[in-house]
């Protein structure tokens, strides 16, 4: 009986995951997402609350895999 309990305990230990689940929501369907492929030469890097943003023409952008996305900083 102890052998089965040990095998069961080891099975639970090895088959459980340490990964966590993160859920995000997509922007509303009427929200316009602006993606800029390449930042202009005159862009500035700004750090707000420990996060890096890129700014030009008075607007702030966040760098993503697809390019730079227009964001609103509050």
N, C-alpha and C positions, 0 to 999 in steps of 0.2 A: 504494500500500500504506500509506503514511504517513497518507493521508487517512482510510482506514478505521480505522486505529488511533486517530487523533484523535477520530473520531466515536464509536468504542466507548468511549474514555476519558471523553468528555463525557457520554455516555449513562449510564455508571456513576455519574459524579459527580452528575448531576441526578436520577437515579432511586433513589438510596440515601437512607435516612431517618436522621435524627439521633435519633429517638425511641428510648427504652429500654423494655424490658419489665419490669414489676414483677409478681411472682406472690405472691399472698397465699392463705392457707388460710381456709376458712370455719370457724366454731366447730363443735364436735362437735354431733351431732344431739340429744344429751341435755342440752346446755347451754342454760340459760334466759337469754334476752337481755331485759333490762328497758329499755324506752324510755319516757322521760318527755317529754311534749310541751313543757311550759313549766316553767322553774325557779321555785321559790317566791321570795318577796321576801327571805327571810332567808338566801339562799344566799351563800356566800363563794367567792372566786376564789383558787385556790392554784396556785403554779407549782412543779412538781417536775421536776428535770432539764431545765429549759427548756421544758417543755410545760405548757399551761394546763388545769387541771381545776377543776370546780365541785363544791363540797361542801355538803351539808346532811344533817341527821340522822345524822352520823357516817359517811356514805358518799360516795364520790367518783364523779363522772360526767364524761364527755367529751362535748363538744358535736359533734353531727353534723347533717346536713341534715334528718334525720327528728325530731330532738329531742336529748335528753340520754341517753347510754347508760351504765349502771352498769359501772364498771371496778374492777379490783383493782390497787392500787399496791403494789409491793414494793420 
